[in-house]
Structures are given as structure tokens and as C-alpha cells.
Amino acid sequence: MSTKWHTLNTEECAEALNSIIEKGLSKQEAQERLTTQGENILEQANTRPWWKVIMAQFQDVMIMVLLCAAAISGLVGEAVDTLIILCIIGLNAILGAFQEFRAEKAMASLRAMATLETLTLRDSKWQTISSTQLVPGDIISLEAGNVVPADVRLVEGKDIECDESSLTGESLGVDKRVEALEHEDTLLAERSNMLFKGTQINRGSAQCIVTATGMETELGKIASLLKSAKQSHTPLQNRLALFSKRLAISIVFICLVVIVLGLIRGEPWLLMLLTGISLAVAAIPEALPAVVSIALALGAAKMIKINALMRNLPSVETLGSVSYICSDKTGTLTQNKMHVDKLITPESKPYALNSLAQSSHLAHVLSLNNDVRVSREIEQSSGEPTELALFNCAAQAGFLKTELEKSLPRVAECAFDSNRKRMTTVHKLMGEPHTPLISYTKGAPEAVLSCCSQAFTQAAEVQQFDRDLWLDIAEDLATQGYRVLAFAMKNLNDGDTFDQETLESQMTFLGLAALIDPPREEAKEAVQQCKTAGITPIMITGDHPATALAIAKQLDLVPANESANSSEHHPSVITGADMASIDDIELQQTVQSTQVYARVSPEQKVRLVNAIQSNGEYCAMTGDGVNDAPALKNAHIGVAMGKNGTDVAREASDMVLLDDNFATIVKAVEQGRRIFDNIRKFIKYTMTSNSGEIWVLLLAPFLGMPIPLLPIHILWINLVTDGLPGLALSVEPKEKGVMARAPRPPNESIFSHGMWQHIVFIGFLIGALSLFAQYWALEYSPDYWQSMVFTTLTLSQLMHVMAIRSETLSLFSIGFFTNKALIAALISTLALQLLVIYTPLGNEWFKTQALPMTELLICCGLALVVFFAVEGEKHLVRKGWLYKK
């Protein structure tokens, strides 16, 4: 069991670590510990060698079937068929491997965070060493701006504030103090005497003793979670895998039946073997792997234009199945920038932020009582987030710190500390002989109000005030999720001393400020769009439950009248402590009714994602901090922030929002649904085509006609006639109402909603029309029978692809030219088909004959039957008479 360092005092920590606070470790002892425990670095994830990545691309069932078909074609002397199939397989492998080589860099980013230099006490001498050489027991010195190089326990410190948002999700700076804490189970975000690796010192300076390094740190534990996170398959991968297995079984069965029946009828075995190969080639959608990969790549390229960078190609369509989006609050739903939302003065009414001129003293304390580093460009000024918010509030009202300091220069101060919870600055009033000095104080309401004896108003400069009333107002604001500060002033004389007792007693109360990290302007609309699309948005944060609930209400995640514990069984907010007290089964039930989670640890984020997935839901996780990385990788799709996010989060994600805009997720979901719809249309198109070919090859021998198609004809149809229009289908515009329907169930068959019936019956129609062309040609034009079957099949499929552009709407209503790429593909395919029929080279390679005009027109007329049959089918669907859900 690990030591609870936060419960030990400094002497006990040093004793447990066998270290001396005044001297530090000896060089020899430090080296021995370094040898035993290893460097202060994060381990690199195990990555697959390049050859394994490439070999993995050939493990798909569809690819294995294609390899078998290529091998058989080669054995029987069909070299062209073999070459074409191998080219398709190679293209698919290249695309898949390229994406995977970019996918596993998260651990490298984590390690890069640890390359720091640290001031360390060794052999009683302070020296700067690489943070990688730190060991437990080392005494180190930190100051404002430093990144904490290891997990450490405070030994000495003054006015320390730490930014832990990247680790805990807490948007506010956290005050730190040396004193030991009582409870062993204190949450990570509340361990006020500990500093954690990867966080940053906002204010103050400290001496600390190192308690954990490398993978033993809290950041290291996150790295371990990230390292062990499982890569889940996307819905499309699952559907295509199932489809491939079933198709392979069907192909083997059909081929065996046809070969056996043919042999029983006395057909030559070589002829039946070629027929079986033809059937196998006809049944396999050779272009499918390549077209799906290219369609996803084109979709990913289009997503970049809406500021969504896809890192994992199959995840492009995963968004279409997402039913839960778990979003980190800080920096994702909110601006990650503290903002003064309310100013309340002793007149007991909120002040408009642009009316500070009516209360110059309040404006002065906001502008002057801080340590903000002012830049020429006000918006580029830097400092502690809360002080920066107050400074900006005054600056926006016209009170510039640099100008005020000319007439009110600071001459003394009492710095903030966690015991007093106040900060006071003393200023000289230039040109004011009667009141030459004035002090301004800000701090926690209870700490400031207890030192005030009167209040300042515009009407009668000072008046008595009800301290309890103002404490109640401050508490009410805090329960609404605000961080509340109180402000006061005191007129001083030249003889007054600048000690705390003098400066911070008998003060005049000026007012309260309510600060909050406000929601992004576009986030509320995006949340509503998620709900319309059947997606449940969930907010996860390291902040206080009251703050989380307040933001959730502003975003309409929960009703405005909701309280933190609306009911015992359905609380509005679940805390990390609540999650720790329930088992996985109960958590699975909780996630169905609760949308706000506060004070959540990184491990609990992963557990939350797993609970959602256990309910059969598809979960996306958004986030920008180190703490989000394991959950990003565990989720079906991880969404990281591109601007303010950490490298760790970005490398663990499937998608990066380049504009850090939550609303971009909604656009990405829309694109994901469009892309899946279009992939499904291609499968519908190519499998109907293959179905037609199978019917032709299966029925022709039993009708006493010769085998209608050669393997080269089938490959031409499957690769060129299917491939070019298939690629054009990938850019088909979205269907109407695509964001008004529920997400696709993850286990829903790719052939649902009437697709398999369409494949069978329209395929049979195409086969029947082609066999009719063969019969007519054998009777009336025997020299052209095979070319007529070949051409009828090709033209029928071109008519078919035009008709299936929409699942329900007629082509006449969506417009012939709304997909210009498809028109170009149709013209190109038609031109290539004519070249195959009417050129000597085409005749030689494809064993075709140039068709007379009459025969060509018959082929065109038969193809039109397919177009109007599909239009009739869609009319029945619109009427609700066919394929009812």
C-alpha cells in the first residue's frame, strides 16, 4: 500500500524517505536510488514493428478471400485478373498502414513533458540538475512559472498557488500550504500540501521533498492507463468484418453448389471450375476495401475544412453511431478564462460592468490590487487567472493599471496567504495632502467582511452595514457556482504602520465580485443540437459540484430549477466520492440519468466511459488535459482540443478540434453520418451489381445458355463500373434530416432498412434483364450475345447508381446535377465501356465485339427499366408501404 504523504508532517516525510531536509541527499545515495528506481521519466509505449503493421493489413477476411481468388486466377492462367486483384489489395494495405504509423505517439508526448532542469539540494549545496535525475527523498526548490518535475510534498512555502487544471480539471488555481491533512482518502484535487508532476506554479515559492518519480507519479499512473487502454473497433469495422465472414461462407457454398450441380449434369470439370471462379469473382466486391478507405480519407479531408482533424480514418464514420458525448468542462464547454460576471455594491444591486466609473474605489481595487504583468496589448497581459479577470474587468471599463499607478503608486503590500485569505496593497495618493495614503484589500468574503466596520455608498460615503446579510449574499452566489471575492479600503495617515493589524482592521466595505469560467457562446446551441440528434451530452469536471451544476444549467444540460440532489435515485450531480462508493452495475444505471460529474479523477473518467459502453452505447470523450488522455483512448472516439489541448490528449485522440470549439463536434457528427450513409450506398450499389452477376452466372447454365461472362468482364464491372461511381458516391451531399434522427445502434446490421431485400430483388431484376439480352442475342444476333450481356450489366448499374443517391427521395426532387462528381464518373465509365466495345485493343483484351446501333439501343432500354424500378421502390418507401421500421 502506497504511503499517504499528505497525512504526514514534513519531519515524518523526511524520515520515511530517509532524507535530511537541511542537507538533502548525498550524491552517492542519490545515485544508488537512481540505479534502483530508475530515471524520472515516463515509459514509452510498446509499439509494433513496421512489418507487423503491414502484415496486419492482410488479416481482414475480405482481403484473404481476394488473395485466394488471385491465387486461383493465377493457377488457371488468368494473369490479368490476378494482377488487378493484387493491385487492389496493395492499395488497401498502403492506406491502412500509413494511418497506423501515425497513431501511437502519445507516450512520446508524455515523456517530452518531463525534460526540465530543477534546483536541487545535494550534499548541503543547491545545484541545478536534470529532472530526469531526481529521486524520492531529494529536496528541491520551486518558484512561480516552474513546471513541477515530480510528485512532491511541501516542506516550506509562502503564498503558493498551483495550476492543476491539466491533471485534475480544476479550472481555478489551487492554494497550497505545508500543514498535514487528516484524511487518507482526501481527493487528489484537495491534497493542498502536495504538488504533482506536470502541473505549474502560478504564484509563490516553495521547498519540497520528492515523494514519487517517473511512472509512480500521478502523471505516471495516467500514462499507465493510457498505455493499457484498449483500442476499440469502430462500428464500420465491426459491420464490415461480419459482412466479410458471411460473404466468404456464402461464396464457398454457392460455388460448391454450382460446381457439383454442373458436374451432375455432365459439364466438363474445367468449365465448372472456371464457372466457380467466375462466381467467386462476381460475389467479391473487389473495390470495397479501397473505396471505403478512399471515401474515409476524402471525408477526413473535408472535415479539416470544418476544423476537425481526423487522426484515425475508420473513426470518421464512428461519430454517426455516437450516442453519448462526455465532455470535459474546463476549456471545452467553457472558455478556461475566469470572468467577472457580477459586481454587487452596498446599494444591494448588481453593477453593470461598464458602470465602474460610478464607484471609483471599487474600480481602483480591481485594477491595482493584483500582480498582473501588464502588456502593451491589454489582452496579452499575464498573471494568476482570478487577478487577471479582475484586472480585465477594470480595464474594459477604462481603468488602466499603468495609468492609475501614476497617481496611485504602490508603496507597500501584505501578500496573500492561505491563513488570512486576503491581499492588501498600500498606495500613495499623489497631490492629496489630507489623505495621503490608502489601502485596498481583496479576499474571501468571510475574511474581508470580518475586518470591515462600515460600507461605502455613493449617496453617503460611509454607512453601517449588515455583515451577516453580505455573508449570506456571498454564500448564495457560491452555491450558484461562482467564485466570490470581497473588496475593502482604508484611508491611512503618514504615521500609520503597514502591518496587517493596522491595514486590515476597521476597513470600509466596497462590494463583492462573482467570477466564473463562463460557457462558450456556441456551446449551448451545440448541446441542444446534440440532443436533437439523439446524443446525450455529459459534462465531466474536476471543479466543485456547485460550479459544475451552475455551468450545466447555463448550457441547458439540466433544468434551471434542478438542485444538486434532485432525488436520491437520480441526482443531478455525481461526485468522484459518490462514484467511488458505488459498484460498476450501479454506475451503469446512474449514467442513464445523470449528466454532470464533478471532482472526478482520471481513473474515474475511464470507469465512466466503460460504464456507458457497457450499456451498449457508443461513447465519445472530449478533453484537452493530460487527465483526459486515458479516457480519450478508451472511448470509441476521443476528441481532443487543438489550440489549448496538451500533446498527450491530441496524440491519444481520434479527432482533434482545430478551433477548440465544442460546436465543431456537431458538424463532425453530421459529416460522420453523411459519410456512413454514403459508404452504405456504395455497398448497396456494388452488392446489387454483384447480385445481378451471380444471378446471371447461376441461372444461365440451368436455362441451357452458355456462361455469359468471362472473369475479366466481371473484374471490369466490379472495379471500374463499380469503383468510379462508388468514389463519386462518397461525396454525395447529406440526406435531409440527417441530424434529426437517432444515432445508429452499434449492433445494427449494415443491411438493415430494406437494404438486403433491395440487393436481392433489384439484383435479380438486373440478372433477368441481362439474361433476356443474352436470349434475344442468341436468337437474333448470335455474334454479339456476350457483348450485349456485358453492356446490359454495365449500363444497368449506371442507371442503378443514379437512382440510389437518396434512400427515399426521387432523383427528380434532389436534382440530377447536385453531385457533379457522380455525373463525371458516369460519363467516364460510359466512355471506358464504349472503348472496350468499339476499339481493337478492347476487343482483344476483353473478348468483345463492336455492337451495332440496334443492339446498343436495346441494352440502353433494358438498363432504363432498372432506374424506374428503383424509383418505384422509393415511392413505396415514402408511402410507408415498404421496409417499415
FIVO-507370 format. One record per residue (C-alpha): residue in one letter; x, y, z. Coordinates in steps of 0.2 Angstrom, whole numbers, padded with zeros to 4 digits, always signed. Example, Ala and Ser with C-alpha at 12.3 -4.5 7.8 and 13.67 -1.06 7.14 Angstrom:
a+0062-0022+0039
s+0068-0005+0036
***
This chain:
m+0000+0000+0000
s+0007+0017-0005
t+0012+0030+0008
k-0001+0044+0011
w+0011+0058+0010
h-0002+0071+0013
t-0006+0065+0030
l+0012+0065+0036
n+0021+0081+0043
t+0037+0087+0035
e+0048+0078+0048
e+0039+0061+0046
c+0040+0063+0027
a+0059+0066+0028
e+0061+0051+0040
a+0051+0039+0029
l+0061+0044+0014
n+0077+0043+0024
s+0082+0061+0019
i+0088+0077+0028
i+0078+0092+0024
e+0093+0104+0029
k+0106+0094+0019
g+0097+0084+0005
l+0103+0068-0001
s+0121+0064-0003
k+0127+0062-0021
q+0131+0043-0018
e+0114+0040-0010
a+0105+0049-0025
q+0115+0038-0037
e+0111+0022-0028
r+0092+0027-0028
l+0093+0032-0047
t+0100+0014-0051
t+0087+0006-0040
q+0072+0016-0045
g+0076+0022-0062
e+0076+0039-0070
n+0062+0051-0068
i+0054+0048-0085
l+0038+0041-0092
e+0040+0024-0100
q+0037+0023-0119
a+0023+0013-0125
n+0027-0003-0134
t+0024-0001-0152
r+0023-0014-0166
p+0037-0015-0178
w+0033-0009-0196
w+0032-0026-0203
k+0019-0031-0191
v+0009-0016-0195
i+0009-0020-0214
m+0005-0039-0211
a-0010-0034-0200
q-0017-0026-0216
f-0019-0043-0224
q-0029-0051-0209
d-0046-0045-0214
v-0057-0059-0220
m-0061-0049-0236
i-0043-0047-0241
m-0040-0066-0238
v-0054-0070-0249
l-0047-0059-0263
l-0030-0067-0260
c-0037-0084-0263
a-0046-0078-0279
a-0030-0070-0285
a-0021-0087-0282
i-0034-0097-0291
s-0035-0085-0306
g-0016-0086-0307
l-0016-0105-0307
v-0029-0106-0321
g-0019-0094-0332
e-0029-0078-0329
a-0014-0066-0326
v-0023-0050-0329
d-0036-0054-0316
t-0023-0059-0304
l-0013-0043-0306
i-0028-0032-0304
i-0034-0041-0288
l-0016-0039-0281
c-0016-0020-0285
i-0032-0018-0276
i-0025-0027-0261
g-0009-0017-0261
l-0018+0000-0262
n-0029-0005-0247
a-0013-0011-0237
i-0004+0006-0240
l-0018+0016-0235
g-0021+0007-0219
a-0003+0006-0214
f+0000+0024-0217
q-0014+0029-0204
e-0007+0017-0191
f+0011+0023-0192
r+0004+0040-0186
a-0007+0033-0172
e+0004+0028-0157
k+0014+0044-0152
a+0005+0048-0135
m+0019+0041-0124
a+0032+0051-0133
s+0022+0067-0129
l+0021+0062-0111
r+0040+0060-0110
a+0043+0076-0118
m+0034+0085-0103
a+0047+0079-0091
t+0063+0087-0099
l+0066+0101-0086
e+0080+0107-0075
t+0077+0108-0056
l+0086+0117-0042
t+0091+0103-0030
l+0099+0102-0013
r+0113+0088-0013
d+0127+0087+0000
s+0120+0103+0008
k+0123+0113-0009
w+0110+0119-0021
q+0113+0114-0038
t+0104+0113-0055
i+0101+0095-0062
s+0091+0087-0075
s+0074+0082-0068
t+0076+0065-0075
q+0090+0063-0061
l+0078+0066-0047
v+0074+0053-0035
p+0062+0051-0020
g+0070+0060-0005
d+0078+0074-0015
i+0075+0092-0008
i+0070+0104-0022
s+0066+0122-0024
l+0052+0129-0035
e+0045+0146-0039
a+0032+0154-0050
g+0032+0149-0068
n+0040+0132-0064
v+0033+0116-0070
v+0033+0103-0056
p+0046+0090-0061
a+0039+0076-0049
d+0026+0072-0036
v+0032+0082-0020
r+0027+0086-0003
l+0028+0104+0003
v+0041+0107+0016
e+0042+0126+0016
g+0032+0139+0006
k+0024+0156+0005
d+0009+0162-0004
i+0009+0146-0016
e-0004+0144-0029
c-0003+0130-0042
d-0012+0127-0059
e-0018+0109-0059
s-0031+0110-0072
s-0021+0099-0084
l-0021+0085-0071
t-0037+0087-0061
g-0048+0098-0072
e-0050+0111-0058
s-0051+0127-0068
l-0046+0138-0053
g-0029+0140-0046
v-0026+0129-0030
d-0019+0137-0014
k-0006+0126-0006
r+0000+0125+0012
v+0013+0115+0022
e+0001+0108+0036
a-0003+0089+0036
l-0020+0083+0031
e-0031+0072+0042
h-0040+0060+0030
e-0031+0047+0020
d-0044+0046+0007
t-0043+0065+0003
l-0046+0068-0016
l-0031+0072-0027
a-0038+0089-0031
e-0039+0093-0012
r-0022+0087-0007
s-0017+0105-0003
n+0001+0101+0004
m+0006+0091-0012
l+0012+0097-0029
f+0011+0085-0044
k+0022+0081-0059
g+0016+0091-0074
t+0007+0105-0065
q+0013+0123-0064
i+0017+0135-0050
n+0006+0151-0053
r+0012+0161-0038
g+0024+0160-0023
s+0040+0149-0020
a+0042+0133-0011
q+0054+0120-0005
c+0048+0102-0007
i+0053+0084-0004
v+0051+0072-0019
t+0039+0058-0015
a+0037+0049-0032
t+0046+0050-0048
g+0043+0043-0066
m+0029+0030-0068
e+0025+0031-0049
t+0019+0049-0050
e+0001+0053-0053
l+0005+0058-0071
g+0014+0041-0072
k-0002+0032-0067
i-0011+0041-0081
a+0002+0036-0093
s+0000+0018-0087
l-0019+0019-0090
l-0015+0026-0107
k-0003+0013-0111
s-0015-0001-0106
a-0030+0007-0114
k-0038-0005-0127
q-0041+0001-0145
s-0059-0002-0149
h-0066-0006-0166
t-0077+0006-0175
p-0095+0002-0179
l-0090+0001-0198
q-0075-0011-0194
n-0087-0022-0185
r-0100-0022-0198
l-0088-0025-0212
a-0079-0039-0203
l-0096-0048-0200
f-0101-0044-0218
s-0084-0051-0225
k-0086-0068-0214
r-0104-0071-0220
l-0099-0066-0238
a-0085-0078-0238
i-0096-0093-0232
s-0109-0089-0245
i-0096-0088-0259
v-0089-0105-0254
f-0107-0113-0253
i-0113-0105-0269
c-0098-0111-0279
l-0098-0128-0272
v-0117-0130-0276
v-0114-0124-0294
i-0099-0135-0297
v-0107-0150-0290
l-0124-0147-0300
g-0114-0144-0316
l-0104-0160-0314
i-0120-0170-0311
r-0127-0163-0327
g-0111-0169-0336
e-0102-0152-0339
p-0083-0153-0341
w-0074-0151-0324
l-0063-0137-0331
l-0078-0127-0337
m-0086-0129-0320
l-0070-0124-0311
l-0070-0108-0322
t-0088-0105-0318
g-0085-0107-0299
i-0070-0094-0301
s-0081-0083-0310
l-0095-0084-0297
a-0082-0081-0283
v-0075-0065-0293
a-0093-0059-0296
a-0098-0061-0277
i-0082-0052-0270
p-0084-0033-0271
e-0066-0031-0275
a-0067-0012-0275
l-0075-0011-0257
p-0059-0011-0246
a-0051+0003-0257
v-0067+0013-0260
v-0071+0013-0241
s-0053+0018-0237
i-0053+0032-0250
a-0071+0038-0245
l-0065+0039-0227
a-0049+0049-0232
l-0060+0061-0243
g-0071+0063-0228
a-0057+0067-0217
a-0050+0080-0229
k-0067+0088-0229
m-0068+0088-0210
i-0052+0098-0210
k-0062+0112-0218
i-0074+0112-0203
n-0059+0112-0191
a-0060+0094-0187
l-0044+0084-0190
m-0046+0065-0190
r-0031+0055-0184
n-0039+0038-0186
l-0048+0035-0203
p-0061+0022-0198
s-0067+0034-0184
v-0073+0046-0197
e-0089+0037-0198
t-0089+0032-0180
l-0097+0049-0175
g-0113+0043-0184
s-0115+0030-0170
v-0111+0040-0155
s-0125+0041-0143
y-0115+0049-0128
i-0103+0063-0129
c-0093+0065-0112
s-0085+0082-0112
d-0073+0090-0101
k-0079+0106-0094
t-0064+0117-0092
g-0058+0124-0109
t-0071+0113-0119
l-0088+0118-0114
t-0081+0134-0105
q-0068+0147-0110
n-0055+0142-0097
k-0054+0160-0093
m-0061+0167-0077
h-0073+0182-0080
v-0081+0194-0068
d-0100+0190-0071
k-0107+0201-0057
l-0102+0216-0046
i-0113+0219-0031
t-0111+0235-0021
p-0118+0241-0004
e-0133+0248-0013
s-0138+0230-0014
k-0139+0229-0033
p-0128+0221-0046
y-0117+0234-0055
a-0116+0233-0074
l-0098+0230-0078
n-0096+0246-0088
s-0103+0257-0074
l-0087+0256-0063
a-0085+0274-0065
q-0099+0276-0053
s-0088+0268-0039
s-0070+0273-0042
h-0064+0265-0027
l-0071+0248-0032
a-0063+0251-0049
h-0046+0255-0041
v-0045+0240-0031
l-0049+0229-0046
s-0036+0237-0056
l-0022+0239-0043
n-0024+0225-0030
n-0015+0212-0041
d+0002+0206-0048
v-0004+0206-0066
r+0011+0208-0078
v+0004+0222-0090
s+0007+0220-0108
r+0006+0234-0121
e-0009+0224-0128
i-0020+0223-0113
e-0027+0206-0119
q-0010+0199-0119
s-0007+0203-0100
s-0002+0188-0089
g-0005+0183-0071
e-0015+0172-0060
p-0032+0169-0068
t-0043+0177-0055
e-0032+0193-0053
l-0032+0193-0072
a-0051+0193-0073
l-0052+0207-0060
f-0039+0217-0070
n-0048+0215-0086
c-0064+0220-0079
a-0057+0236-0073
a-0048+0239-0090
q-0063+0236-0100
a-0072+0250-0090
g-0057+0262-0094
f-0047+0260-0078
l-0030+0255-0084
k-0017+0249-0071
t-0002+0258-0079
e-0012+0275-0079
l-0018+0273-0061
e-0001+0268-0055
k+0005+0286-0060
s-0007+0294-0047
l-0008+0279-0035
p+0009+0271-0035
r+0010+0256-0023
v+0021+0259-0008
a+0018+0243+0002
e+0009+0227+0002
c+0003+0212+0013
a+0004+0197+0002
f-0010+0184+0001
d-0008+0169+0011
s-0020+0154+0014
n-0022+0158+0033
r-0028+0176+0031
k-0036+0173+0014
r-0033+0192+0010
m-0021+0203+0000
t-0018+0221+0004
t-0009+0234-0006
v-0005+0252+0000
h-0005+0267-0012
k+0001+0285-0011
l-0012+0297-0017
m-0001+0310-0027
g-0007+0328-0024
e-0019+0324-0009
p-0012+0332+0007
h-0027+0326+0018
t-0027+0308+0014
p-0010+0304+0008
l-0011+0285+0009
i-0025+0272+0005
s-0025+0253+0006
y-0035+0242-0005
t-0039+0224+0001
k-0047+0209-0008
g-0050+0191-0002
a-0063+0178+0003
p-0079+0186+0009
e-0078+0179+0027
a-0060+0185+0028
v-0063+0203+0022
l-0081+0206+0029
s-0075+0202+0047
c-0062+0216+0046
c-0075+0229+0040
s-0084+0241+0051
q-0094+0251+0038
a-0098+0252+0019
f-0096+0264+0006
t-0110+0271-0005
q-0112+0285-0017
a-0125+0294-0008
a-0117+0295+0009
e-0099+0290+0008
v-0100+0278+0023
q-0114+0269+0032
q-0117+0255+0044
f-0120+0238+0036
d-0126+0221+0040
r-0111+0209+0039
d-0122+0194+0041
l-0133+0199+0026
w-0117+0201+0015
l-0111+0184+0020
d-0127+0177+0015
i-0126+0185-0002
a-0109+0178-0004
e-0114+0161+0001
d-0129+0161-0011
l-0118+0166-0025
a-0106+0152-0021
t-0120+0139-0022
q-0123+0146-0039
g-0106+0141-0044
y-0097+0157-0043
r-0080+0161-0035
v-0084+0176-0024
l-0072+0189-0018
a-0075+0204-0007
f-0066+0221-0008
a-0062+0235+0005
m-0052+0251+0008
k-0045+0261+0022
n-0038+0279+0022
l-0021+0280+0031
n-0011+0293+0038
d+0008+0296+0036
g+0011+0289+0053
d+0002+0273+0051
t+0012+0257+0051
f+0010+0245+0037
d+0007+0229+0047
q-0008+0218+0044
e-0016+0223+0060
t-0016+0241+0055
l-0020+0239+0037
e-0034+0226+0039
s-0045+0232+0053
q-0059+0245+0053
m-0060+0244+0034
t-0074+0251+0023
f-0083+0238+0013
l-0084+0241-0006
g-0093+0227-0013
l-0092+0209-0020
a-0087+0201-0036
a-0094+0185-0043
l-0082+0176-0055
i-0085+0161-0066
d-0076+0152-0080
p-0091+0156-0092
p-0098+0144-0105
r-0093+0146-0123
e-0105+0156-0133
e-0108+0142-0146
a-0108+0128-0133
k-0127+0130-0128
e-0133+0128-0146
a-0121+0114-0149
v-0128+0105-0134
q-0146+0107-0140
q-0141+0101-0157
c-0133+0085-0149
k-0150+0082-0140
t-0160+0084-0157
a-0148+0072-0165
g-0152+0059-0151
i-0135+0061-0142
t-0134+0063-0123
p-0121+0076-0118
i-0112+0073-0102
m-0101+0086-0093
i-0086+0079-0083
t-0075+0091-0072
g-0063+0092-0058
d-0072+0108-0051
h-0084+0109-0036
p-0101+0102-0039
a-0110+0119-0037
t-0099+0126-0051
a-0102+0111-0062
l-0121+0112-0059
a-0121+0131-0062
i-0112+0129-0079
a-0124+0114-0083
k-0139+0125-0081
q-0132+0138-0092
l-0129+0125-0105
d-0146+0118-0103
l-0138+0101-0099
v-0150+0101-0083
p-0166+0110-0080
a-0164+0128-0072
n-0173+0123-0057
e-0163+0107-0054
s-0153+0105-0037
a-0138+0095-0034
n-0148+0081-0027
s-0164+0082-0036
s-0169+0064-0029
e-0160+0050-0020
h-0160+0039-0035
h-0157+0052-0049
p-0145+0066-0043
s-0141+0080-0055
v-0123+0079-0050
i-0112+0064-0046
t-0095+0067-0037
g-0079+0057-0038
a-0083+0052-0020
d-0100+0046-0025
m-0093+0036-0039
a-0080+0028-0028
s-0095+0022-0016
i-0105+0013-0030
d-0101-0003-0040
d-0100-0004-0059
i-0118-0011-0060
e-0125+0004-0051
l-0114+0016-0061
q-0121+0009-0077
q-0138+0013-0071
t-0133+0030-0065
v-0126+0036-0081
q-0143+0034-0089
s-0150+0048-0079
t-0136+0059-0073
q-0127+0071-0085
v-0115+0081-0073
y-0100+0073-0064
a-0089+0084-0053
r-0072+0081-0043
v-0068+0066-0055
s-0051+0058-0056
p-0043+0052-0072
e-0046+0034-0067
q-0064+0038-0064
k-0066+0046-0081
v-0061+0029-0089
r-0073+0020-0077
l-0087+0031-0083
v-0083+0029-0101
n-0083+0010-0098
a-0100+0011-0089
i-0108+0020-0104
q-0100+0007-0116
s-0107-0007-0105
n-0124-0001-0108
g-0122-0004-0127
e-0119+0014-0131
y-0106+0022-0142
c-0096+0035-0132
a-0086+0050-0137
m-0075+0058-0125
t-0069+0076-0127
g-0055+0084-0117
d-0039+0094-0118
g-0029+0090-0102
v-0017+0076-0098
n-0030+0069-0086
d-0041+0066-0101
a-0029+0055-0111
p-0034+0038-0105
a-0052+0041-0107
l-0049+0048-0124
k-0041+0032-0129
n-0053+0021-0120
a-0068+0029-0128
h-0075+0023-0145
i-0069+0040-0152
g-0058+0053-0142
v-0059+0071-0147
a-0045+0082-0141
m-0043+0101-0142
g-0030+0108-0155
k-0027+0125-0148
n-0026+0124-0129
g-0025+0105-0128
t-0010+0095-0122
d+0001+0085-0134
v-0004+0070-0124
a-0023+0072-0126
r-0020+0075-0145
e-0010+0060-0148
a-0022+0049-0138
s-0037+0055-0148
d-0045+0050-0164
m-0051+0068-0169
v-0043+0085-0165
l-0054+0101-0165
l-0043+0114-0173
d-0053+0128-0166
d-0057+0120-0149
n-0075+0123-0152
f-0087+0111-0145
a-0099+0116-0159
t-0087+0108-0171
i-0091+0091-0164
v-0109+0093-0170
k-0103+0097-0188
a-0092+0082-0187
v-0106+0071-0181
e-0116+0077-0196
q-0101+0073-0208
g-0099+0056-0199
r-0117+0052-0203
r-0116+0058-0221
i-0100+0048-0224
f-0108+0032-0217
d-0124+0034-0227
n-0113+0036-0242
i-0102+0020-0238
r-0119+0011-0236
k-0125+0017-0253
f-0109+0011-0261
i-0111-0006-0253
k-0129-0006-0258
y-0123-0002-0276
t-0109-0014-0278
m-0118-0029-0269
t-0133-0026-0280
s-0122-0026-0295
n-0113-0042-0289
s-0130-0050-0285
g-0135-0047-0303
e-0119-0055-0309
i-0122-0070-0298
w-0140-0072-0304
v-0133-0072-0322
l-0119-0084-0319
l-0130-0096-0309
l-0146-0096-0320
a-0138-0096-0337
p-0132-0114-0337
f-0148-0120-0330
l-0158-0111-0344
g-0147-0120-0357
m-0137-0105-0361
p-0118-0103-0361
i-0109-0095-0347
p-0112-0076-0351
l-0097-0068-0343
l-0078-0070-0343
p-0069-0067-0326
i-0061-0051-0335
h-0078-0045-0338
i-0083-0047-0320
l-0067-0038-0314
w-0070-0024-0326
i-0088-0022-0319
n-0083-0024-0301
l-0068-0012-0302
v-0071+0001-0315
t-0090+0001-0316
d-0092+0000-0298
g-0076+0009-0292
l-0078+0026-0301
p-0096+0029-0297
g-0093+0022-0280
l-0080+0035-0276
a-0092+0048-0283
l-0105+0042-0270
s-0093+0046-0256
v-0095+0065-0259
e-0114+0064-0261
p-0122+0078-0251
k-0130+0074-0234
e-0148+0067-0233
k-0162+0078-0227
g-0165+0077-0209
v-0148+0068-0206
m-0147+0077-0189
a-0165+0074-0184
r-0163+0055-0182
a-0157+0045-0168
p-0139+0038-0169
r-0137+0021-0177
p-0137+0006-0165
p-0120-0001-0165
n-0126-0018-0167
e-0137-0014-0182
s-0134-0023-0197
i-0126-0014-0212
f-0140-0022-0222
s-0155-0015-0212
h-0169-0004-0218
g-0173-0014-0233
m-0155-0015-0240
w-0154-0034-0241
q-0171-0035-0250
h-0165-0022-0262
i-0149-0031-0266
v-0158-0047-0269
f-0173-0041-0279
i-0165-0027-0289
g-0150-0039-0292
f-0162-0052-0298
l-0170-0039-0310
i-0153-0034-0317
g-0149-0053-0319
a-0165-0056-0328
l-0164-0041-0340
s-0146-0047-0344
l-0152-0065-0347
f-0166-0058-0358
a-0152-0049-0368
q-0142-0065-0370
y-0158-0075-0375
w-0163-0062-0388
a-0145-0060-0395
l-0143-0079-0396
e-0159-0080-0406
y-0157-0064-0417
s-0139-0058-0416
p-0128-0073-0411
d-0111-0064-0415
y-0114-0051-0401
w-0123-0061-0387
q-0108-0060-0374
s-0105-0041-0378
m-0124-0037-0375
v-0124-0046-0358
f-0108-0037-0353
t-0115-0020-0359
t-0133-0023-0352
l-0125-0026-0335
t-0114-0011-0336
l-0127+0001-0341
s-0140-0006-0329
q-0128-0002-0315
l-0125+0016-0321
m-0144+0018-0320
h-0145+0010-0303
v-0132+0021-0295
m-0141+0037-0301
a-0157+0030-0293
i-0150+0026-0276
r-0142+0043-0272
s-0156+0045-0259
e-0163+0032-0248
t-0181+0039-0250
l-0181+0054-0261
s-0183+0053-0280
l-0169+0059-0291
f-0181+0071-0299
s-0183+0080-0282
i-0164+0080-0277
g-0158+0085-0294
f-0148+0077-0307
f-0133+0088-0305
t-0131+0090-0286
n-0117+0078-0287
k-0106+0084-0301
a-0093+0071-0297
l-0105+0057-0300
i-0110+0064-0317
a-0092+0065-0321
a-0089+0047-0315
l-0104+0041-0326
i-0098+0049-0341
s-0080+0042-0339
t-0087+0025-0336
l-0098+0025-0351
a-0084+0031-0361
l-0072+0017-0355
q-0086+0005-0358
l-0088+0011-0376
l-0069+0010-0378
v-0069-0008-0373
i-0083-0012-0385
y-0078-0002-0400
t-0059-0002-0401
p-0047-0016-0407
l-0037-0017-0391
g-0053-0018-0381
n-0060-0032-0392
e-0043-0041-0390
w-0041-0040-0371
f-0060-0041-0366
k-0065-0053-0380
t-0079-0041-0385
q-0087-0037-0402
a-0092-0020-0408
l-0111-0018-0406
p-0122-0012-0420
m-0134+0003-0415
t-0149-0008-0413
e-0141-0019-0401
l-0134-0005-0391
l-0151+0004-0390
i-0159-0012-0384
c-0145-0013-0370
c-0149+0005-0365
g-0168+0002-0365
l-0166-0013-0353
a-0155-0003-0342
l-0168+0011-0340
v-0180-0002-0333
v-0168-0004-0318
f-0169+0015-0315
f-0188+0016-0315
a-0189+0000-0304
v-0179+0008-0290
e-0189+0025-0292
g-0205+0015-0289
e-0197+0006-0274
k-0193+0023-0266
h-0211+0029-0269
l-0217+0014-0260
v-0205+0018-0246
r-0211+0036-0245
k-0229+0030-0244
g-0224+0018-0229
w-0229+0003-0238
l-0212-0005-0240
y-0197-0008-0227
k-0207-0002-0212
k-0196+0001-0197
***
